[in-house]
Amino acid sequence: MTEQPIHPDTHIGHVHLKVSDLERAVAFYRDAFGFELQQYYGSSAAFVSAGGYHHHIGLNVWESRGGSPPAPGTTGLYHFAILYPNRKELARALRRLIQHGVPIDGASDHGVSEAIYLRDPDGNGIEIYRDRPREEWPLKDDQMAMVTRPLDLRGLLAELGDE
């Protein structure tokens, strides 16, 4: 019997991160990204989101208060991704990160998407990106053919014009 693939409308709902300093993590996601604090769960967890959703990102110090990031070469989270609705909103997010002095690790044009990579204060990898419309995705022999090219960050910021 052939199993059916997962339903195409299935989405990953949220990410929950172990952090070493809860207040520092809340401030980072609130200030550098603009997520809204929804709730503190005592003094050991907090939930932030966009648009009043219960939470897109959970932050906790249950097992990690005062801890250090995982050492290179160990397993764990590579990165989580935040999808922006369009190129202009991705440009706004980049500008906000720059204004808050957040270092950028890299930026790539993958053909299907444009992505910017960074880390939070605990070393958790973050990708912020926007998808291109499906009809613009590169194909080779009728198959999706992702690429990795440099993303022109100045060109991306030019989307904002004079605003």
C-alpha positions in Angstrom: 0.0 0.0 0.0 1.3 3.4 -0.9 1.0 6.0 1.8 -0.4 9.4 0.9 2.0 12.4 1.3 1.3 15.0 4.0 -1.6 17.3 3.1 -0.3 20.3 1.1 -2.0 22.9 3.4 0.1 21.7 6.4 2.3 24.3 7.9 4.9 24.4 10.6 3.2 26.5 13.3 5.9 27.8 15.7 9.4 27.2 17.0 10.3 27.0 20.7 13.9 28.0 21.5 16.1 27.3 24.5 17.8 30.6 25.5 20.2 31.5 28.2 18.7 34.9 29.2 15.0 35.3 28.8 14.9 39.1 28.9 17.7 39.5 26.4 15.9 37.1 24.0 12.6 38.8 24.4 14.2 42.2 23.7 16.0 40.8 20.6 12.9 39.4 19.0 10.8 42.4 20.0 13.2 45.1 19.0 15.2 43.7 16.1 12.2 42.0 14.4 9.1 43.7 15.8 7.5 40.6 17.2 4.9 41.4 19.9 5.1 39.9 23.4 2.0 37.8 24.0 2.7 36.4 27.4 5.3 35.6 30.0 4.9 32.1 31.5 6.2 32.8 34.9 9.9 33.9 34.8 11.0 31.0 32.7 9.3 31.4 29.3 7.8 34.0 27.0 5.8 33.9 23.8 6.1 36.4 20.9 4.2 36.6 17.6 3.1 38.7 14.7 -0.4 39.9 14.4 -1.7 38.7 17.8 -1.3 35.0 17.1 -0.8 33.0 20.3 2.9 32.5 19.5 5.2 32.1 16.6 8.3 31.9 18.8 8.4 30.4 22.3 11.5 31.3 24.4 12.4 29.4 27.5 15.2 28.9 30.0 13.9 25.7 31.5 17.1 23.8 30.7 19.3 26.5 29.5 19.4 29.5 31.9 23.0 30.9 31.7 24.0 28.2 29.2 26.2 28.6 26.2 25.5 27.9 22.5 26.1 24.4 21.2 29.7 23.8 20.0 30.4 23.7 16.3 30.2 20.2 14.9 27.3 19.1 17.2 23.7 18.3 16.3 20.8 20.6 16.9 18.9 23.4 15.2 20.6 24.7 12.0 18.2 27.6 11.6 14.5 28.4 11.6 12.9 30.6 8.9 10.6 33.6 9.0 8.7 34.0 5.8 7.8 37.6 4.8 4.8 38.2 2.5 6.7 40.0 -0.2 10.1 41.6 -1.2 9.3 45.0 0.2 8.5 43.5 3.7 11.8 41.6 3.5 13.6 44.8 2.7 11.9 46.5 5.7 13.0 43.6 7.9 16.6 43.9 6.7 16.6 47.7 7.3 15.3 47.1 10.9 18.1 44.6 11.5 20.7 47.0 10.2 19.3 49.8 12.4 19.6 47.5 15.5 23.2 46.6 14.6 22.4 42.9 14.1 25.2 41.2 12.1 24.2 39.4 8.9 25.9 36.0 8.3 25.0 35.8 4.6 22.4 36.5 2.0 21.4 34.3 -1.0 19.2 34.3 -4.0 18.0 30.7 -4.3 15.9 31.2 -7.4 12.7 30.2 -5.6 13.4 32.6 -2.8 15.6 35.4 -1.4 17.1 34.7 2.0 19.1 36.5 4.6 20.9 34.6 7.4 21.8 35.7 10.9 21.9 34.5 14.5 20.1 35.5 17.7 22.1 36.3 20.9 22.2 32.6 21.8 23.6 31.6 18.5 20.3 30.2 17.1 20.3 30.4 13.3 17.6 32.5 11.7 16.7 32.8 8.0 14.4 35.6 6.9 13.1 35.2 3.4 10.5 35.8 0.8 9.3 33.3 -1.8 9.1 34.2 -5.4 5.8 33.3 -7.1 5.8 29.6 -8.1 5.6 30.5 -11.8 9.0 32.3 -11.5 10.8 29.3 -9.9 13.7 28.0 -12.0 13.1 24.6 -13.6 15.4 22.0 -15.2 13.7 19.1 -17.0 10.4 20.1 -15.4 11.9 19.8 -11.9 12.5 22.7 -9.4 16.2 23.7 -9.7 17.2 25.8 -6.7 20.4 27.7 -6.9 22.6 29.7 -4.5 23.7 33.1 -5.8 24.6 36.2 -3.9 21.7 38.3 -2.9 22.0 42.0 -3.8 21.2 43.6 -0.4 21.5 47.2 -1.8 19.0 46.3 -4.5 16.7 44.8 -1.9 16.9 47.9 0.2 16.1 50.0 -2.9 12.6 48.4 -2.8 11.9 50.9 0.0 12.5 54.0 -2.1 12.5 57.1 0.0 10.3 55.8 2.8 
